[in-house]
Amino acid sequence: MRKLKDLYSKYKQLSKKKRIQIIISASLTVLCMISFPVAAWFANYQKTGGMIKVNAPTVLTIGAGADDVSDMINLSNIDVEQTVDGDRITEGKYVFAVKGKYLSSYDLQISRTTNIPFTYEIYRVSVIDSLTGVTDTEKLASLSKGFGTTDKNVKDTLINNHYSIAEYESSEGIKYYYPFLKYEDAGNMGTFVNGTYLNDKGEPIIGNGEKVLGSSTFHAHNYDTYNNVNEYVEPLYWQKKEISVNDAGRVDANFTDYYVLRILWTEDFKNTKETDMIYITARRHWE
């Protein structure tokens, strides 16, 4: 304590100019003691940051046709008693899309209840680079990316070339035509998405209209230990894994993959008040 008093006494005896110089020198010394370690820390982590690869966040959403939002996917207007020229209509075709960025493949999943014995099938919209009777490259540009067409003449040409067409009216009132090859066409799989059940039969269609007794695999996730569940309410889960995006060579590019949900029924169907729920989801594929 005495030494501190002596130092303070000598400090008071100094001129004002000398005292200011001492204060500045002491402040700079403290500042250097703080700044050098901080600068070294930042320099070290800057080098580390240059060596660590930062993955961009995956972007993945479900949309409707014509790049519309998913709210435009409407299955509420199915009329199973509709006729055209006296013939019953026994199927409906609905367009949806998987949109994303920063990935090369994804898993497509569907869950649904089974109150109505519909048959559900999923088809990928065909990617068409050439078409007999169409030489206009601008008209083929959209088809070559699996985006469909708004040209009625091209639509008719697609039908003449044995493609099926799913029609979609956009939020702006424009009609889009999406071509695909049905499961039964030419005796092959066409553009059919051949997924498998996660909790039921591994058949090549999502559902076949029979009564489905839900598996216990996912029962507990929905109902815990409750077992008195209506058999038609127990959901089916279907999945197709590792679907490559149309532009898989550029994982940083925005992509839109269009699909057709094909719903089939028989001529003896009636418009009743039964209701089903169907969920379409997509997630990034993980090894």
N, C-alpha and C positions, 0 to 999 in steps of 0.2 A: 504494500500500500504506500509505503514511504517513497519507493522508487517512482511510483505513478505520480505522487504529489510533486516530486522533484522535476519529473518530465513536464508536468503541466505548468509548473512555475517557470521553467525555462521557455516553454511555448508562449506563455503570456508576455515574456520579456522581448520576444521577437517583434519585428516590425509587421505591420499589417500585410505588406506585400509578401513577406516570407511565409506568414501563416496561410495565406491563400495558396501559395505554391505547394505547401505541405499537404493541404486538403485535397488539391487536384491530384497530386501524385498518389496519395493513398486511395482515392476513388478509382483511378485508372488501374491500380494494382488489383483491387477487389474485382473490378470489371473483367480484367484479363483472367483471373482465377475462375470466374464463372463461364465466360464465353468460350475459352479454349476447350473444355470438356464437352460443352454443348455442340460446338462446331464439329468436334471429332465424332460425336454420336450421329449427327446428321450425315456426315460423310460416309460413315460405316454403313448406315442403312440405305443410303443412296446406291452404294455399290451392291448391297444385297438385293435391293429392288430391281436392279438391272439384270440380276441372275435369276430371279423368280418369275415364272410365267403366270400372268394374271388372266384367268379365264373369264370371258364376258358372260353376263347372266343370260340364261336360256330364256327365249321368248316363245311361248306356245299357247295358242288359243283356238277355240272352235268358232267357226263363222258359218254364214249361209252362202248361197250362190252369189255371183256378181260382186264378191268382196263385201257383202253386207254383214251386219252383226248377227249373232246367233239367234236373236229375238225374232228374226224373219223366218226361222224354220218353223213351219206351222203344220202340225199333224192333226189338228182338231177338225178339219173339214173332210175327213175320209167318208165317202158315201159308197157303201158296199152294195147298194141296190141301183147304182147308176148304170144306165144303158146308153150305147151309141149305135144308132141305126138298128135298134132292136136287140143288140147283143149286150150281155152283161159285161161290165168291166170287173176284172178280177185282180187288179194290181194297182198300186200307186207308187210313184217314183218321186223322191224328195232329195234335194241337193244340199249337202253340207260341205264344209271345208275345214282342213287343219292348216293353220297359219302359224309361222314361226320364224326364228332367226337363231343363229349360233348353234346349230346342231345339224347332223347329217342323217339321223334316223330317230324314230319315235315309236311308242307303243300305242295302239288304238284299242280302246276298251268300251264295252257296252254292257249296261245292266238294265234289266227290264222285268216287269211283272208279266203274268200270263193269263189274265182274265179273259182276254179275247184270243181265240186260237189263230192268230195271224202267223204267217211265216215271214221271217225277216232275213234279207240278204244284203250284203254290202259289196258294192262295186267301186273300183277306182275309175275315174273318168279317163277315157283313152287319150293317150298322147299321139297325135297324128301329124306326121311330117309331110306326107303326100296323100293325095286323094284323087282317084280317077274322075276326071271331069272338072277339076279345080286347079287352075294354074296360077291364079292370083296369089302371090306370096303374102300380101297383106291379109288376105282372108284366111290363109293357113297359119299365120303367125300366132294367133290366139290358140288355135287347136294344137300347135306344136308344143305348147306349154301346158296342155291339159286344162285350158281355160274355157272351152266351149266356144260357141259362136252366136252372134245375133242375126246372122244372115239366113233367111228362110230358104233360099235356094241351096245354100251349103248344107242346111239341115236335111233337105230332101235328098241331096246327093249322098249324105251319110247314111240315110235310111236305105237308099238303093245299093249301098255298099255293105249292107247287112249289120249296120250299127243300130242299137236301140238308142232312144233319145229321152233324156229327162229334161222337162221344161221347167224353167224357173223365171218368175216375174220379179224384177228387182224393186227396191224401194222407190225407184224413180219411174216405175211403170214400163221398163224395157224388158222384153222377153229374151232370155238366154237359153240356148239349147246345148246340152251336155251329152256327148256320145259315150257309150260304153258297150261292151260285148257281154251279153247275158250268159249265165252259167250253162244253159242248154244249147247255145249257139255252136254249130259246127262240131258238136260232140267234145268240146274242150272246156277248160276252166274260164275262158274269156278273160275279163278283167276282174273276176270274182276274188274277193278277199277271203282267203281260206283260213279263218281263225279257229280257235278251239275254246271249249267251255273250261271255266275254272272250277265249276262246282256241279257239272252235269255231263251229259254225253258229249263225247268229242266228235260230233257230227259236222259235216261241212256247211251247215246252215246254222244261223243263230238260234232258231227255234223251229219246231216242226208241228206246233199246234196241239200236241198231246198234253195230258195232265202231267205237271212236273212236280214231283215231290222234292222239295229243296234239300240239297245236301247239307250236312252239318258243318262243312268246311268253313262257310262264312256265316252260318246261322247265329253264332254267338256274338258276332260283331253288330248284328242288327237287333237281336232280341234277347241277348244275354242268356239266361237259363229258361226263358219262357218258351214253351214248346207247342202251345195250342194256337198254331198259326195256320190260316187258310192256305191251302196248297197253291193257290193261284197268286197269292201275295208274296210268297217266298221268292225273292228275285233270282234270276239267272245272271251269271257273269260270264262274259265272253271276251276274248282278247286275241289280238294279232300283234306279235312282237317284232321289233326291229324293221319297221317299214322305212325304206330309204326315201328321202325327199327327192322331188324332181330335179333339184339343183344341188345334189349331194356333193359335187365337186367344190362348191363354195359355201362353206359352213357359215361365213359371215354375211351371206346374202339373204334378204327376205325371200320367203317362199310361200306359196299357197297351193296345197294339194286338194283337188276337188274329188268328192265321193258322191255316190248315189245310194241312198237307203231305199231298197225295193221291198215293199210290203205286199204280200200276196194273200188272197183268200179264195174261197170256193163260191160257186154260184148260189148255193143255198144259204149264204149269209144274210142276216137281217140287220137293219140299223137299230140296235138296242142301246141301252144307256150304260152298258159296261164300260169301264175305264181302265186303261193301262198306263203305266209310267215307263218311259224309256230315257236313259241318260247316255249321252255320247261324250266320252272324255279322251284326252290324249295326254301323254306324259313323255318326258325325255327317256330314251332307252338307256338303261344302265347295264353294263356287262355283269 
